[in-house]
Amino acid sequence: MFVGHYAAALVAKAAEPRAPLWTYVLGCQLIDVAWGGFVMAGIEELRIDPTLLGSNLDLYSMPYTHSLPAVVAWSLVAALLVRFALKLPWRAAVAVGLVVFSHWVLDFIVHRPDLPLWFGGPKVGLGFWNLPLSERVVEIGLVAVAAVAWTAAIKSAGLKAWPAAIFVAVLVAVQAVTDLGGALPSDPLMFGGFAIGLYAFVTAVSLLFDRPKASRTA
């Protein structure tokens, strides 16, 4: 799952606008940002298996980013970081932490059983990746519903909704480019760098479309 993760960021922004959009956008992919770095460092491992349906990623070792205890820890750290570093209210900090945790929940739906329940424990995943067309429809549908919620929140705050439309269009465009871009790099350094660069790009775009007035609206 890629673009579907951003649905959690948009819903959170609609529910708790005092946190900047970029904190939610980065938060929903924070687990994968760390994963990209760990893959580059050789701490976690993957294989590219072209015989797999949907995603051809064989994610056989990622205990420090995608195990359930690790995700809980990442979520707590993110919430505390934005609370004290950005001086956000506790409710906004909790919202950011929940967005970070949402990554594991959505991964559980689409991943094959590669998400450890604890370090060295059994791995889970419903494997919706094996139904690539249905999985993509669900992803786009999640983003569409989240975009409607965010747009409604923006309009209720008396602001124009065009930033929401453009940001969602960027998400869909990035998803289309990644889908049509051909084979993924098999080298861990290249793959990890590609992943981090992609998430950094979307986060940078979110900085352009955040609305300070909406962020201050309680």
N, C-alpha and C positions, 0 to 999 in steps of 0.2 A: 504494500500500500504506500502510495506517495501523496497524491493530492487529497485523499480522504482525510488524512491527519489534520489538514488545515480547517476542516469543519469544526473541530473542537476549539480551535483558536477563534474562529468567527463567532461561534455561540458564546464563548466566554467574553469576548469583547462586547457583545450585545447585552449580556447579563451584568457585567461589571466593567463599565467603560473607563474607570479611573486608572486602570493599568494601560500603558501604551500598547498599541497594536503589535509592535515589534516584539514585546515580551511574550505575548501569546504565540506569535508566529514562530519565533525561535524556540519557545518552550515545547510546542507540539512536536518538534523534530529534534529536541535536545538529545534524546537517547540515540538517535541515528548520527547526530554530529559527533558525539563521543565515540560511537561505534566506528565511524570512519577513521577517526584518529587512532583508535586501538588497532584497527585492521592495518593501518599504515605502519604502526609500531610493532606489529607481530604479536600483540597481546591477545587479540581475538582473530579468528580465521574464517575463511569462506572458500567455496569452490564455485566455479561457473559450470553448470551442468546443462548443456543445450537440450537434453532429453526431457527435462522437467517441463510440465505444462505451466502456462502463465509465467510467473517469475522463474528464471533459470538460476536463481541463487540457492546454493546449498549452504545454509548458515549453520554449520555444525558445531561452532564454538564461539559463543558470545555471552559468557556468564556475568561479566562485569557491567554490561549495558542492558541486556534483555532478560536476565533472570528477574523473577518477581521481587526478591529482596533488593536487588540493585536498583530497580526502577523506583521502588518506594524511597530508597535513599536519595536518588537523583531528584525526585519530586520534592522531598523535604528541603534539600539543599537549595533548590531553585526558589522555593517559597521564601526561605529565610534570606536568601541573597537579595531578592527584589524588595523584601520588606525593609531591610536595613541599608542596603546600598542605594536603592532608589527612593527610599522613604515612602513607600506605598502603604496605604491602609492594610490592616490585616486581612480584610475580606478580599481585596485585590490580590494580595500575596497568596492566599489560599487558592484563589481562582487560577493563578499561574501554576501552582503546584499540581492542581487537578488536571490542568491541560497537559502538563508533562506526563502524569500518570496515564492519561487517556491514550498515549501512544501504545502502551502495552495492551490495553483493552482492545484497541482496533487491530493491533498486530495479531492478537489471539484469534480474531475472526478469520483473518486471511492467511496467516502463516501456516505452513505445515508444522508438525510437532517438533519445533526447534527452540521453544521458549522454556527455559528451565524454571520449575516452580521454586526451587532453591538451589544453592550452589551444589552441583553434583547430583541433583535430584532428577526426577522424571521430567520430560519435556512435553509441552502441550501445544496445541494449535489446531483449529478446525479445518484448515486446508482449503479455504475458499479460493486461494490462488489457483487451484486445479480446475476452476471454472472461470477462465479469464474474462470472457465477455460479461458474465453476471457480476463478477467482482468489480469490473470497471464501471458498470452501470450503478452499482451500489456506491462506489467512491464518488462519482459525479453527482449522484442523488444526494448524498450526505452534504456535499459542498453547496448544492443548490438550496437545500432546506436551510442550512446555516446562513447562507447569503441573504435569504429572505428575512431571517430573524435579525441579522445585523443591519440590513437596510431599514427595517421597521424601527429599530432602536435609534438609528441615525435621524430618521425623519421625525420621530417623536421628540428628539432633542432640538428640532428646528433647523437641522443642517441638510445640505444637499446630499443626495445619495449616490452621485456619480463616482466618488472614490471607491465605493463598495463594488460597483459594477465593473470598473476597470481592474481592480485588484483580482476579482474572481476570474475575469477574462485572462489575466496574466497567468493565474494558476492553471487554467484549462490549457492555455497555449504551451506552458512548460510541460504539462503532462503529455500533450500530443507530440512535442518534440522528443521527449525521452522515449515514447512508445515507437516512434518512427526513426529513431536515430541509429538503429542497427545494433550490432552486438556490443555488450558491455565489456569494458576492459577487464581482462583476467588477472593482470598484475595487481597485487594488493595495494601498492603505493599509488598506482594510477586510479584504482577504483575508489580507495579511500579519499583521495584528493578530489575526484569527480563528485562524490557524494557531498563532501563538505562545501565545495564550491557551489553546488546547486542550492543547498540550504542557505548559504550565505547570500546568494543572489536574491532568493525570495524574501529573506529577512530585510535586505537592503531596499527592495521594492516596497515592503510594508512601511518602511520609514517615510517614504514619499507620500503614502496614502493615509497615514495616521492623521487624525483630526484632533488637535489639542483641545478645542472646545468640548468635543464629545468626551475626551478623557477626563475633563474636570466635572462632567455632569454626574452627579451622584444618583 
